[in-house]
Amino acid sequence: MRAYLDIETTFDNTISLVGIHIPGRDMVQLMGSQVTDVSIAQALEGINTVVTFNGASFDLPYIRRITGLDVKDMVEHRDLLHVCRKRGLRGGLKRVEVLLGIGRNSGIVDGRMAPRLWQRWETVGDREALKVLLQYNKEDCVNLEILESILDGMD
């Protein structure tokens, strides 16, 4: 079974949100103090492969540094960034989505907005900022599944 994982970070280099999309299950989004080695490991129970975009360089090392959990010790990892590069697709996830016609509803096309949204939630309790951040993260995770399907169909 596969899981599609994406993290969001804060201005002070912590993890604000870990999103885990497992097809056929509810979306898991661990926020703030919920982001622990135990909670991430529990969310990945029964998973064989974690799929990310640039996760080998960013998401998984960040999780390891912050929580001590090495996800690659638990499951296989597939980084779609490298698959995209082999197929001549350049740019970040949002750019690749545009190139392949994968849509978004959150309206956010830049990951640099995520720390601002988290900061607005944490400092003034802006529920709309949190709602947008959660939607953005969910789209990142769900779109990884769509991207993987498209890339695998290119073979």
SVG drawing of the C-alpha trace seen along z (x, -y; Angstrom):
<svg xmlns="http://www.w3.org/2000/svg" viewBox="-12 -38 31 41">
<polyline fill="none" stroke="black" stroke-width="0.4" points="0.0,0.0 1.2,-3.5 1.1,-6.8 1.7,-10.2 3.5,-12.5 4.2,-16.2 5.3,-18.5 5.0,-22.2 7.5,-24.1 7.7,-27.2 9.8,-30.3 11.7,-28.9 12.6,-25.7 10.2,-23.3 7.4,-21.3 4.0,-22.9 2.2,-20.1 2.7,-16.6 0.1,-15.5 -0.3,-11.8 -2.8,-10.7 -3.5,-7.0 -5.9,-6.2 -9.1,-4.8 -8.6,-6.2 -9.1,-9.6 -6.4,-12.2 -4.0,-12.4 -2.8,-15.8 -0.6,-16.1 -0.2,-19.7 2.3,-21.4 2.8,-19.4 1.1,-16.4 4.1,-16.0 6.1,-13.3 7.9,-10.1 5.1,-8.1 2.3,-9.8 4.0,-9.6 4.9,-6.0 1.3,-5.2 0.0,-7.0 2.2,-4.9 1.3,-1.6 0.5,0.9 2.3,-1.2 4.9,0.3 5.9,-2.8 5.9,-6.5 5.8,-8.7 7.0,-12.3 8.2,-15.1 11.8,-16.1 11.3,-14.1 14.7,-12.5 16.3,-16.0 13.7,-17.8 10.7,-16.1 12.3,-12.9 15.5,-14.5 13.4,-17.2 11.2,-14.6 14.3,-12.8 16.0,-16.0 12.9,-17.2 11.4,-13.9 14.3,-11.4 12.2,-9.1 13.9,-7.8 10.9,-7.0 13.2,-5.2 13.9,-2.6 10.2,-1.8 9.1,-1.8 10.4,-2.1 10.6,-5.6 9.8,-6.9 10.7,-10.5 8.7,-11.7 11.1,-14.6 13.7,-12.2 11.1,-10.4 10.1,-13.8 13.7,-14.7 14.2,-11.5 11.1,-12.4 12.4,-15.9 10.0,-17.7 11.7,-20.5 10.7,-22.7 9.0,-22.2 5.8,-20.3 3.5,-23.3 5.3,-23.8 5.1,-20.1 1.4,-20.1 0.8,-23.0 2.8,-21.3 0.7,-18.1 -2.7,-19.8 -3.1,-18.8 -5.5,-21.3 -5.6,-22.9 -8.4,-24.6 -6.5,-26.3 -5.3,-29.0 -1.8,-28.8 0.9,-28.1 3.9,-28.8 5.0,-26.8 6.6,-30.0 3.1,-31.0 2.7,-28.0 4.9,-29.4 2.9,-32.7 -0.4,-30.9 0.9,-28.9 2.2,-32.0 -1.2,-33.7 -2.8,-30.7 -0.4,-30.4 -0.2,-34.1 -3.7,-35.4 -5.8,-32.2 -6.7,-33.0 -8.9,-30.0 -9.1,-30.9 -5.3,-30.8 -5.4,-27.3 -8.1,-26.2 -6.2,-27.4 -3.0,-25.7 -4.7,-22.4 -6.3,-22.5 -3.0,-23.4 -1.2,-20.5 -4.0,-18.1 -3.8,-19.1 0.0,-18.6 -0.5,-15.0 -3.5,-14.0 -1.8,-15.5 1.2,-13.3 -1.0,-10.3 -2.3,-11.9 1.2,-12.8 2.5,-9.3 -0.2,-7.8 0.5,-10.2 4.3,-9.5 3.8,-5.8 1.5,-6.0 4.4,-7.7 6.4,-4.4"/>
</svg>
